[in-house]
Amino acid sequence: MDQSEFSFRGKLLSILDQLSYDDCRRLKFLFGPDIPRYLLDDPSIIGTLDVFQTLIDRAKISQKDFTYLIKAFEVIKRFDAADYLKEHPYSYLPTNTNTLITPYHRPPSLVDELICVYAEDDKIPLQSANRTMDYGITFSVLPEYTKEL
């Protein structure tokens, strides 16, 4: 296994650690035609790992082309996972001229909304210190708690 394959599989494991039970079920539903029935019926996280392996075995995804997986994460509204895969150094975007790729904007998360609500309630002025983490999430922090990530 070369370094890019190892890195790609490591990213899949990292994403898998963040998926909820419902996320796994939704992914399996989307992948239904491309995976065996016994994997659809396996509700475990390990079952989802087996789904990833099946997609690799059937050449639906690879370390050089995983747009299928990115699209699936976007459909189930796990934009953090999709963005994380897009950061992979070997990510592939199709160059089909019939396909128009438009950027999407992630809707604000519950945490984003709560920060705004509590800031308004407490009348705490928030300095907009844009920080972008590995998942592409930008947030504002209090000036005295600003530190490099």
N, C-alpha and C positions, 0 to 999 in steps of 0.2 A: 504494500500500500504506500503510495507516494504521499508527500506532505500535504498536497492540496486535498486529496481524498480524506486524509486524517483530519484536517482542519474542517472540512465540510461536515463530516460525521460528528465532530465535536460540537459544531454549531447546532446540528439537529438535536443532539442530546441536551444542550443548553435550552433550546426552545421547548423540548419535551418537558423539562423540569418546571416550566412556567405555565403549561397548559392545564386547564381544569378538566374535570370529568366531562362536562358538557362540550368543551372545545374538542376533546378527542372524539366524542360521538358525532359532532357536526362534521369533522374532517372525514371520518369513516363513511358518513352518509354521502358526502361529496365524491369520495373516491370509490363508491360502491361498484361501478362497472369495471374498475381497474384492479380490484383486490378480491381474493377468495371470500366466500360467504362466512367461513368460520372466523375470519378476522373482523368482519362486521359485527359479529355476535359477541366478540371478546371485549368487555367493557374496561379492561385494565389499561394502565399506562404502558405496560410491556406490550400489550396488543397493538398499541399505536406505534411503538418502536418497530414491531413486526410489519406494520403497514408501510413505514418508511423503507424498510429493507425490501419489501415486495415491490415498491415503486422503483427502487434502484435496480432490482433484478430484472424488472420488465422495461427498463430504460425509459421510464416516465420522468425520472429525475436523475441527475448526476452532479458531480462537483462542478461541471462546466455549464450545465443547463438545468436550472431548477425553477423556471418561470411558472411551471405547473403548480408547484408548492407555494410560491409567492402569491399567485392568484387565489389559491384555496384559502390562505390565511387572510387575504383581503376580503373574500366572500364571507368568512365567519367573523369579520370585524376584529381580527387580531393584527392590527396594523403594526404593532410593535414587533411581532415575529416576522412579518413581511419585510419591514425596514431592516431588521437585523440580518436577514438573508441577502437583502440588496447590498449590504455593506461587504459581503464576501468578495474577495479580490477576483474571483473567477465568475462573478455573476454575469449572466447572459440576458440580453434583451433582444427580442426578435427584431430583425431589420426588414420585415415584410412591409412593403410600401402600402399595402391595403389596410394595414392596421395602424390606427392612430393611438399613440400612447399619450395620455394626458395626465398631468400630475393630479393627485388627489390631496385633499386636506383632511387630516385626521380630526374628527370631531373632538371637542374638549372632553376629557375624562372626568369621572366623578371627583377625583382628587383635584383637578384643575378648578372645577366648579366650587368645591368646598373651600379651597384657598381663597377664592374671590369672595365667597359669602362671609367667611370668618374675618377677612380683612376689612370688609365693609362694616360688619357688626362691631368690630373692635376699634374701628377708625385708625388702624395702623397703616401708615403710608408705606406702600411697597415700592421699593426701587426695582425697576425692571432690569434685572441682571440676567440676561438670557444665557442659559446654560443648556448645552445639548449633551445628553448622555448617549450611551451605546445604542439605545433604541430610538434615537431621534426625537426625544421628548424635550421640549423647551419649557422652562418654568421660571418663575420669578422667586427670588429669595429676599429675606430681610437683610439689609446692608451689614449688620453686625455678624450675621451668620454666613456671609458669602465666603466661600473657600473654593480653591481650584479642585475640579473633579478629575 
